[in-house]
């Protein structure tokens, strides 16, 4: 049995050797350039932290995606690492120089810290662009107590979206969408800034 195995292995290696081609007489060199998502789009931020979030009050963030290439970009798909995170699908091509917004919502169902990846697959580019959202979901009573203990900072959860589409050598098209939600007083987590210098 051992002899048969060794014979089969020797045959496989010799066959693999014959499958190789010799390009020593070929004087041309071919270089393949791999295009990455970062070569054609620029995102306003790759990571967004929601901070403290009240349980069952889904937070929303809009990533801004700009086409920095000279050709229209087609977004084939957007998805997340978990069903608790929902990115919208960008249906129209992104014209050169134009910026679109990708709405990403986290369901905030489980009281716990979270970090979730969001993927953007562009047509003609193998590797998707990865973005990330994070934060900490607190139960309603814990969130209310936290807000009460940190009353100095106010965070507006009203989201206003203005999308400007500016294709090269054409007219400017502007559309505005306004989505209102509850305004909550939330303290700052970071260190206080000292403006008395």
LUMKOLNU-833322 format. One record per residue: residue number from 0; residue in three letters; x, y negated, z negated of N, C-alpha, C in turn. Coordinates in steps of 0.001 Angstrom, whole numbers, plus 524288, in hexadecimal, padded with zeros to 5 digits. Layout:
[NUM,'ALA',[X,Y,Z],[X,Y,Z],[X,Y,Z]]
...
***
This chain:
[0,'UNK',[80337,8049F,80000],[80000,80000,80000],[80370,7FB10,80000]]
[1,'UNK',[807BF,7FB5E,7FD0B],[80B4D,7F6F4,7FCBD],[80DD2,7F5E8,8020E]]
[2,'UNK',[80F0A,7FA0A,804F5],[8117E,7F96A,80A14],[80DB9,7F6D0,80DF1]]
[3,'UNK',[808C1,7F84B,80D95],[804DC,7F602,81122],[8044D,7F022,80FFD]]
[4,'UNK',[80439,7EEBE,80B12],[803C9,7E93F,8098C],[8087A,7E61C,80B7E]]
[5,'UNK',[80D2B,7E835,80ABC],[811E3,7E583,80C86],[811F6,7E4F9,81273]]
[6,'UNK',[81040,7E907,81530],[81007,7E8DA,81ADF],[80C20,7E4B4,81CB5]]
[7,'UNK',[80795,7E45E,81A1F],[803A3,7E078,81B8F],[805A0,7DAF4,81A74]]
[8,'UNK',[80856,7DA38,81623],[80A7E,7D511,814D1],[80EA3,7D378,818C9]]
[9,'UNK',[8120E,7D720,81A51],[81620,7D5F2,81E28],[813AA,7D486,82364]]
[10,'UNK',[80F99,7D757,824E7],[80CE9,7D63A,829C6],[80A7B,7D0C0,829A3]]
[11,'UNK',[80803,7CF58,8253C],[80580,7CA36,824BC],[80984,7C5D7,82524]]
[12,'UNK',[80DFA,7C665,82289],[81205,7C25B,822C2],[8145F,7C1E3,82834]]
[13,'UNK',[8152F,7C637,82AD7],[81774,7C5EE,83015],[8138B,7C39A,833F2]]
[14,'UNK',[80E90,7C4BD,83339],[80A81,7C283,83698],[80A2F,7BC9D,835C0]]
[15,'UNK',[80A8E,7BAE7,830E2],[80A6B,7B54F,82FAD],[80F1E,7B28F,8321B]]
[16,'UNK',[81383,7B52C,83243],[81835,7B2E8,834A6],[8178E,7B220,83A7B]]
[17,'UNK',[8150A,7B5CE,83D2C],[8141E,7B54B,842C3],[8100A,7B122,843F0]]
[18,'UNK',[80C96,7B003,84041],[80880,7AC23,8411B],[80AA2,7A698,84105]]
[19,'UNK',[80F39,7A5E3,83ED5],[8119F,7A0AF,83EA0],[8137D,79F30,8440F]]
[20,'UNK',[8130E,79A2D,8455B],[814CE,79862,84A71],[819CF,7953E,849CD]]
[21,'UNK',[81CF6,7955B,84DC3],[821E3,79294,84DAA],[82154,78DA7,850FD]]
[22,'UNK',[82186,78920,84E7E],[8210F,78427,8513F],[82649,7815B,851A0]]
[23,'UNK',[82A91,7844B,8517C],[82FB4,781CE,8519D],[830C7,77F41,856DF]]
[24,'UNK',[82E63,78115,85B1F],[82F3D,77EC6,86041],[82B9F,77A32,86145]]
[25,'UNK',[827DE,77944,85DDA],[82425,77505,85E7F],[82662,7701B,85BF7]]
[26,'UNK',[8275B,76C17,85F17],[829D2,76750,85D25],[825EE,76362,85AF4]]
[27,'UNK',[820E0,76456,85B4D],[81D01,760A3,8595B],[81B9B,761F4,853BA]]
[28,'UNK',[81ADC,75DED,850B3],[81966,75E97,84B3E],[813F1,75C5A,84A7C]]
[29,'UNK',[81099,75F58,847F4],[80B4E,75D9D,846F7],[80AB6,75C5C,8412D]]
[30,'UNK',[808E1,757AC,84005],[807C1,75644,83A9E],[801EA,75574,83A18]]
[31,'UNK',[7FFCB,757C4,83609],[7FA45,7574E,83511],[7F96E,75378,8309E]]
[32,'UNK',[7F638,74F92,83195],[7F502,74BAC,82D9F],[7EFBE,74D09,82B29]]
[33,'UNK',[7EFC2,74DB6,82617],[7EAF6,74EFD,82350],[7E892,749E6,82160]]
[34,'UNK',[7E3BA,748DF,8230F],[7E0FB,7442B,8216C],[7DE47,7454E,81C43]]
[35,'UNK',[7DEDB,741B8,8188B],[7DC5C,74239,81372],[7D80C,73E2B,812FF]]
[36,'UNK',[7D472,73F1B,80F6A],[7D02D,73B6D,80E8E],[7D243,73609,80D2F]]
[37,'UNK',[7D676,735C8,80A22],[7D8BC,730C0,80894],[7DB01,72DBB,80D31]]
[38,'UNK',[7DBDD,7305C,8119F],[7DDD7,72DB8,8164A],[7D98C,72AAA,81918]]
[39,'UNK',[7D494,72C03,8181C],[7D04E,72992,81B09],[7CC51,726C8,8179B]]
[40,'UNK',[7CC29,727F5,81284],[7C887,72538,80F06],[7CB5A,7234A,80A2A]]
[41,'UNK',[7C92F,71F27,807EA],[7CB26,71D17,802F9],[7C672,71CB4,7FF53]]
[42,'UNK',[7C70D,71EB8,7FA8C],[7C2CF,71EB4,7F6BB],[7C42D,71ACC,7F271]]
[43,'UNK',[7C03C,717D4,7F08E],[7C140,713C6,7ECA4],[7C3B6,715FF,7E7B0]]
[44,'UNK',[7C24A,71AB3,7E61F],[7C4B9,71D5E,7E1B5],[7C402,72335,7E273]]
[45,'UNK',[7C7C7,7263C,7E0C5],[7C751,72BE9,7E141],[7C50C,72E5C,7DC5B]]
[46,'UNK',[7C532,72B7A,7D806],[7C30E,72D6A,7D313],[7BFC0,72924,7D0A0]]
[47,'UNK',[7BB08,72AA0,7CEE0],[7B7AA,726E1,7CC35],[7B5E4,7293D,7C70A]]
[48,'UNK',[7B68B,72637,7C2C5],[7B504,727F0,7BD8C],[7B01A,72500,7BBEC]]
[49,'UNK',[7ABD2,727E0,7BAF9],[7A6EB,72582,7B945],[7A724,723C4,7B38A]]
[50,'UNK',[7AAE3,725C0,7B097],[7AB15,72493,7AAFF],[7A6F5,727CB,7A826]]
[51,'UNK',[7A471,72574,7A42F],[7A052,7281C,7A13D],[79B3B,727C5,7A44A]]
[52,'UNK',[79876,72C2C,7A4A4],[7939B,72C85,7A790],[78F76,72EFC,7A412]]
[53,'UNK',[78ABB,72CDD,7A448],[78667,72F0F,7A135],[78455,733ED,7A3F7]]
[54,'UNK',[78392,73815,7A0FD],[781B4,73D08,7A326],[77C81,73C42,7A5F3]]
[55,'UNK',[77BEC,73ED7,7AA65],[77747,73EBF,7ADBF],[7763C,73971,7B040]]
[56,'UNK',[77A25,735FE,7B070],[779CD,73117,7B35D],[77E43,7311D,7B74E]]
[57,'UNK',[77D53,73375,7BBE6],[78177,73451,7BFC5],[78424,72F43,7C188]]
[58,'UNK',[7894A,72EF2,7C0DD],[78C1C,72A63,7C2D7],[78D4A,72B02,7C8A8]]
[59,'UNK',[78DF5,72692,7CB4D],[78EFD,7267B,7D0EB],[793BB,72306,7D1EC]]
[60,'UNK',[79707,724B1,7D598],[79B5A,7216C,7D756],[79B91,7219E,7DD4A]]
[61,'UNK',[79D08,71D35,7DFA6],[79D9A,71CDD,7E553],[7A364,71C53,7E6A9]]
[62,'UNK',[7A5AC,72069,7E8EC],[7AAFE,72016,7EAF8],[7AACA,71D29,7F02C]]
[63,'UNK',[7AE65,71986,7F109],[7AEAB,7169B,7F5F2],[7B2D0,71914,7F971]]
[64,'UNK',[7B12A,71A9E,7FE18],[7B49C,71D50,801C8],[7B549,719E2,8069C]]
[65,'UNK',[7BA29,7187B,807CB],[7BB4B,71523,80C4C],[7BE42,7183E,8106D]]
[66,'UNK',[7BC8A,717B6,81545],[7BF37,71A1A,819B6],[7C3D9,7169E,81B20]]
[67,'UNK',[7C898,71891,81A58],[7CD51,71589,81B8F],[7CFC8,71744,820B9]]
[68,'UNK',[7CD10,71AAC,82392],[7CF16,71C73,828A2],[7CCCF,7190D,82CFA]]
[69,'UNK',[7CE33,71A4C,831C9],[7CC20,71765,83640],[7C7E2,71A67,8392A]]
[70,'UNK',[7C5E1,71E8C,836BC],[7C1BA,721B5,83912],[7BD68,7228D,8350A]]
[71,'UNK',[7B89C,7236D,836C2],[7B470,7249E,83305],[7B59E,729B0,83015]]
[72,'UNK',[7B416,729DA,82B29],[7B4E2,72E6D,827D5],[7AF8F,730DD,826BE]]
[73,'UNK',[7AF36,73601,82750],[7AA64,738CF,8261C],[7AB34,73BE0,82114]]
[74,'UNK',[7A7B1,73B14,81D58],[7A7CC,73E10,8187C],[7A488,742EE,81966]]
[75,'UNK',[7A715,7477A,8198C],[7A453,74C61,81A88],[7A11E,74E1D,815DA]]
[76,'UNK',[7A356,74D58,81124],[7A0AE,74F51,80C7D],[7A2D3,74C98,807A7]]
[77,'UNK',[79F92,74C4D,803A9],[7A140,74AA0,7FE75],[79EF2,74E7F,7FA9A]]
[78,'UNK',[7A205,7500B,7F6B5],[7A025,753AE,7F2CA],[7A334,752E2,7EDC3]]
[79,'UNK',[7A179,75579,7E99C],[7A402,754E4,7E48A],[7A58D,75A34,7E269]]
[80,'UNK',[7A8D7,75A0C,7DE5C],[7AACB,75EDD,7DC00],[7A6B1,76187,7D89F]]
[81,'UNK',[7A23F,75EF1,7D7C0],[79E3B,76106,7D444],[798EB,75F09,7D61E]]
[82,'UNK',[794E0,76210,7D532],[78F99,7607B,7D6A1],[78D8F,75BE5,7D374]]
[83,'UNK',[79036,75A94,7CF40],[78E9A,75630,7CBEF],[79028,750F2,7CE4C]]
[84,'UNK',[79349,75101,7D267],[79520,74C40,7D4FE],[79313,74C38,7DA8E]]
[85,'UNK',[7909E,747DC,7DC19],[78E2A,7479A,7E135],[79032,742FA,7E45D]]
[86,'UNK',[79377,743FA,7E850],[794F3,73FBF,7EBE2],[79118,73F87,7F072]]
[87,'UNK',[78FBE,73AD3,7F227],[78C70,73A44,7F6C6],[78F95,73BAE,7FB9A]]
[88,'UNK',[78CE0,73CCC,7FFC9],[78F77,73DF3,804C7],[78FAB,738F2,807FE]]
[89,'UNK',[7942A,737DF,80A31],[794CA,73373,80DBC],[7937E,73577,8132B]]
[90,'UNK',[78F47,73376,81570],[78D4C,735AB,81A56],[78F4F,732E9,81F3A]]
[91,'UNK',[79088,72DF2,81EDA],[79252,72AF4,82369],[7984C,72AE3,823A7]]
[92,'UNK',[79A85,72ACC,8285C],[7A038,72A3D,828D1],[7A1F7,7250A,82670]]
[93,'UNK',[7A6AC,724FA,8245A],[7A8DE,72039,82218],[7AC3E,71DA9,82655]]
[94,'UNK',[7AAA8,71915,8281A],[7AD74,71655,82C46],[7B2BC,7145F,82A41]]
[95,'UNK',[7B680,71394,82DC8],[7BB92,7118A,82C22],[7BAF7,70C58,82936]]
[96,'UNK',[7BD83,70BE8,824BD],[7BD44,70729,8219B],[7B87A,706C0,81E23]]
[97,'UNK',[7B4CA,70A59,81EAB],[7AFF3,70A20,81B9F],[7B08C,70CD9,8165E]]
[98,'UNK',[7AD22,70B52,812B5],[7AD02,70DA8,80D86],[7A787,70FB4,80C81]]
[99,'UNK',[7A72E,7146B,80A66],[7A22C,716AC,808C1],[7A299,71821,80304]]
[100,'UNK',[79E21,718EE,80099],[79E12,71A6D,7FB19],[79BF0,71FEB,7FA8D]]
[101,'UNK',[79EA3,722FA,7F75F],[79D06,72856,7F638],[79AD4,72874,7F0B3]]
[102,'UNK',[795BF,7295B,7F045],[79324,72998,7EB30],[79429,72EEB,7E8B7]]
[103,'UNK',[7960F,72EDA,7E3CB],[79703,733A5,7E0DE],[79429,73330,7DBB2]]
[104,'UNK',[790FC,7371F,7DA81],[78DEF,7371D,7D5A8],[78F31,73BF6,7D271]]
[105,'UNK',[78FB2,73B21,7CD4E],[7909C,73F70,7C9A6],[78B9F,74020,7C684]]
[106,'UNK',[789CC,74503,7C5B5],[784B0,745CC,7C34D],[78486,744E1,7BD65]]
[107,'UNK',[788E0,744DC,7BAB4],[7893E,743B1,7B515],[785A6,74720,7B1C4]]
[108,'UNK',[784FE,74C00,7B33C],[78188,74F82,7B061],[7841E,751C0,7AB79]]
[109,'UNK',[7891D,752EE,7ABB5],[78BDE,7555C,7A74E],[78F01,7513F,7A45A]]
[110,'UNK',[78E75,75138,79F34],[7916E,74D98,79BEA],[796F6,74FBD,79B47]]
[111,'UNK',[79A9D,74D69,79E32],[7A013,74F26,79E1E],[7A344,74B94,7A1A8]]
[112,'UNK',[7A86C,74B8A,7A0F5],[7ABB7,748C0,7A4BC],[7AB6D,74B90,7AA04]]
[113,'UNK',[7AC21,7489D,7AE45],[7ABFF,74B0B,7B373],[7B012,7489B,7B706]]
[114,'UNK',[7B1FF,74BC5,7BA94],[7B557,74A21,7BEE5],[7B3B3,74D70,7C38F]]
[115,'UNK',[7B1F0,74AE7,7C7A6],[7AFF2,74DA9,7CC43],[7B287,74B93,7D130]]
[116,'UNK',[7B3B3,74F19,7D4CE],[7B5FC,74DA6,7D9CF],[7B1B9,74CFA,7DDEA]]
[117,'UNK',[7B291,74938,7E165],[7AF1A,74833,7E5CF],[7B276,74883,7EAB2]]
[118,'UNK',[7B09C,74B55,7EEA1],[7B3AA,74C41,7F360],[7B115,749A6,7F815]]
[119,'UNK',[7B45D,74773,7FB7B],[7B28A,7450D,80058],[7B563,747C9,804CB]]
[120,'UNK',[7B27B,74A80,80827],[7B4BC,74D42,80CA9],[7B3F0,749ED,81180]]
[121,'UNK',[7B84A,7485F,813EF],[7B824,74534,818A8],[7B8E9,748AB,81D73]]
[122,'UNK',[7B641,74760,821AD],[7B6BA,74A5B,8268E],[7BC50,74A04,82897]]
[123,'UNK',[7BE82,74E78,82A12],[7C3BC,74EAC,82C47],[7C81F,74EC4,82850]]
[124,'UNK',[7C6D5,74EAB,82357],[7CAC8,74ECD,81F37],[7C99A,75375,81BB9]]
[125,'UNK',[7CD65,756FC,81B44],[7CC7D,75BD9,8186E],[7CBBB,75B17,8128F]]
[126,'UNK',[7CF05,757F3,81026],[7CEF0,75758,80A78],[7CB06,7531A,808E5]]
[127,'UNK',[7C738,75451,80580],[7C384,75040,803D5],[7C61C,74C54,80023]]
[128,'UNK',[7C3EE,747A5,7FFFE],[7C59D,7439F,7FC4B],[7C303,744CC,7F715]]
[129,'UNK',[7C600,744BE,7F2CE],[7C3E7,745F7,7EDA1],[7C39F,74106,7EA54]]
[130,'UNK',[7BEFC,74006,7E834],[7BE12,73BC2,7E48E],[7BC7C,73E2C,7DF5F]]
[131,'UNK',[7BC44,73B01,7DB2D],[7BB05,73D3C,7D616],[7B7D1,73970,7D2CA]]
[132,'UNK',[7B3F7,73B96,7D006],[7B107,73890,7CC2C],[7B1D1,73B23,7C6DF]]
[133,'UNK',[7B17E,737F5,7C2BD],[7B219,73A10,7BD7F],[7AF0A,736B2,7B9B2]]
[134,'UNK',[7AEAB,73885,7B4E6],[7ABF4,735A2,7B0D0],[7AAB1,7393F,7AC55]]
[135,'UNK',[7A774,7374F,7A8C4],[7A5BE,73A82,7A45D],[79FEF,739A3,7A384]]
[136,'UNK',[79CF5,73DE1,7A3CD],[79759,73DA3,7A2DA],[7966A,73E7A,79D0E]]
[137,'UNK',[79375,73AD1,79AB5],[7920D,73B3A,7952C],[78C3B,73C2B,794B9]]
[138,'UNK',[78AAD,73F54,790E0],[7851F,7401A,78FC1],[782B8,73AC0,78EA1]]
[139,'UNK',[77DA1,73A27,78F83],[77B0B,73514,78F0C],[77BFF,73288,789BE]]
[140,'UNK',[77B72,7356F,7857A],[77C3F,73320,7804C],[781FC,731AD,77F6D]]
[141,'UNK',[7859E,734DC,78136],[78B33,733AE,780AB],[78CA4,72EF5,783FA]]
[142,'UNK',[78A6D,72E92,788AF],[78B74,72A21,78C14],[7896C,72512,7899C]]
[143,'UNK',[7849C,72540,78791],[78252,720A8,78507],[78593,71EF9,78056]]
[144,'UNK',[7876E,722B8,77D36],[78ABC,7217E,778B6],[78FE9,71F26,77A85]]
[145,'UNK',[79223,7213A,77EB5],[7970E,71F3B,780C9],[79668,7199A,782AF]]
[146,'UNK',[7920C,7188D,78564],[790F6,71348,7874A],[79053,70F8D,782AF]]
[147,'UNK',[78DAB,71155,77E9C],[78CD7,70E1D,779F3],[7920A,70CCE,7774C]]
[148,'UNK',[795AF,71088,7773D],[79ACE,70FB2,774D2],[79E78,70C5B,7782E]]
[149,'UNK',[79D44,70BCF,77D21],[7A098,708DC,780CA],[79D43,704EA,783CF]]
[150,'UNK',[79B16,700F1,78145],[7974A,6FD81,783D5],[79997,6F923,7872C]]
[151,'UNK',[79E9D,6F8B2,787B3],[7A0F3,6F410,78A1A],[7A104,6F402,79008]]
[152,'UNK',[7A0C8,6F86A,79298],[7A13F,6F882,79844],[79C0F,6F9FD,79AB1]]
[153,'UNK',[79A9E,6F73B,79ECF],[795C8,6F865,7A189],[7971D,6FA8F,7A6E8]]
[154,'UNK',[794CE,6FEE7,7A832],[795A2,7014A,7AD4D],[7906B,70161,7B01C]]
[155,'UNK',[7904C,6FF38,7B4CC],[78B83,6FF56,7B7DE],[78B83,70452,7BB1B]]
[156,'UNK',[78746,70722,7BAC9],[786DE,70BD5,7BDF4],[7838A,70ACF,7C2C6]]
[157,'UNK',[78278,705CC,7C3DE],[77FCB,70466,7C8A9],[783B7,704D3,7CD08]]
[158,'UNK',[7824A,70785,7D11E],[785E9,7086A,7D563],[78404,70566,7DA21]]
[159,'UNK',[7874B,701FE,7DC24],[78615,6FF27,7E0E6],[789F7,700DB,7E501]]
[160,'UNK',[787F5,70270,7E96E],[78B54,70458,7ED98],[78ABE,700DF,7F254]]
[161,'UNK',[78F0A,6FEDB,7F427],[78EFB,6FBEC,7F903],[792B9,6FE93,7FCBF]]
[162,'UNK',[790B9,7003A,80130],[793E7,702FC,804FC],[794A8,6FF70,809A9]]
[163,'UNK',[79983,6FE66,80AF1],[79AB3,6FB4A,80F93],[79D46,6FEDB,81385]]
[164,'UNK',[79B1D,6FEF9,81821],[79D5A,701FD,81C5D],[79FA7,6FE26,82037]]
[165,'UNK',[7A4BF,6FE5D,820FC],[7A760,6FAB2,8246E],[7AA95,6FDB8,8286D]]
[166,'UNK',[7A80B,6FFB8,82C8C],[7AB12,7025D,83098],[7AE6C,6FE67,8338F]]
[167,'UNK',[7B2CA,70034,83596],[7B64A,6FCC8,8387B],[7B39D,6FAC2,83D5E]]
[168,'UNK',[7B41E,6F5A1,83E64],[7B232,6F304,84319],[7AC4A,6F357,843C4]]
[169,'UNK',[7A957,6F399,83F82],[7A3A8,6F373,83FD4],[7A193,6EFE4,83B99]]
[170,'UNK',[79C84,6EF38,83B76],[79A15,6EBD1,8379E],[79A14,6EE58,8323E]]
[171,'UNK',[799BC,6EB15,82E34],[79995,6ECF2,828C6],[79402,6EE40,8274B]]
[172,'UNK',[7935D,6F2BC,824DA],[78E3A,6F481,82314],[78E7E,6F511,81D2A]]
[173,'UNK',[78AE9,6F290,81A70],[78AEA,6F2C8,814C0],[785A4,6F4CC,812E4]]
[174,'UNK',[785D3,6F872,80F31],[780FD,6FA4F,80CCE],[781D7,6FA82,806F1]]
[175,'UNK',[77DB7,6F971,80403],[77E20,6F95B,7FE50],[77A01,6FCF1,7FC0B]]
[176,'UNK',[77BAA,70021,7F852],[77821,70399,7F585],[778C0,70275,7EFC4]]
[177,'UNK',[7747B,7020B,7ECF0],[774D6,700F9,7E762],[77208,7054C,7E472]]
[178,'UNK',[774AC,7078B,7E0B8],[77286,70BC9,7DD95],[772EA,70A0D,7D7EA]]
[179,'UNK',[76E76,709A3,7D531],[76E8F,707AD,7CFDE],[76DD3,70C1D,7CC03]]
[180,'UNK',[770CF,70BBF,7C7D6],[77030,70F5C,7C37F],[770A8,70C49,7BE7D]]
[181,'UNK',[77063,70ECB,7BA2C],[77076,70C6C,7B507],[775C0,709F1,7B3C8]]
[182,'UNK',[775AF,70564,7B125],[77A72,702D7,7AF5B],[77B41,70442,7A9AA]]
[183,'UNK',[77FFC,70609,7A87B],[78125,707E9,7A33B],[785F4,70523,7A12A]]
[184,'UNK',[78600,703F5,79C36],[78A96,701A2,799C8],[78E33,7060E,79829]]
[185,'UNK',[792F8,70612,79A6B],[796B0,70A3D,79961],[79BEE,707C3,79806]]
[186,'UNK',[79E79,70979,793E5],[7A37F,70739,79273],[7A7E2,70909,79601]]
[187,'UNK',[7ABF8,70604,795F4],[7B09C,70750,798F4],[7B3B9,70B72,79618]]
[188,'UNK',[7B5EC,70F26,79910],[7B8FA,71350,796B0],[7BEB7,711C1,79659]]
[189,'UNK',[7C076,70EA5,79A00],[7C5F8,70D42,79A3C],[7C787,7092F,7963C]]
[190,'UNK',[7CC8E,707F9,795F2],[7CE63,70407,79234],[7CC61,6FE9A,793A3]]
[191,'UNK',[7CB8F,6FB65,78FC4],[7C9AC,6F615,79097],[7CDF6,6F2D1,79317]]
[192,'UNK',[7CC77,6EF74,796C0],[7D048,6EC13,79946],[7D0F4,6E72D,7960C]]
[193,'UNK',[7D5D2,6E575,7957D],[7D6F7,6E0C3,79294],[7D7E2,6DC5B,79669]]
[194,'UNK',[7D42C,6D8AC,796B4],[7D4A0,6D457,79A56],[7D730,6CF93,797D6]]
[195,'UNK',[7D8D9,6CFED,792F8],[7DB42,6CB85,79034],[7E12E,6CBE0,79089]]
[196,'UNK',[7E34F,6CB5E,7950C],[7E901,6CBBF,795AC],[7EB60,6C66D,79611]]
***
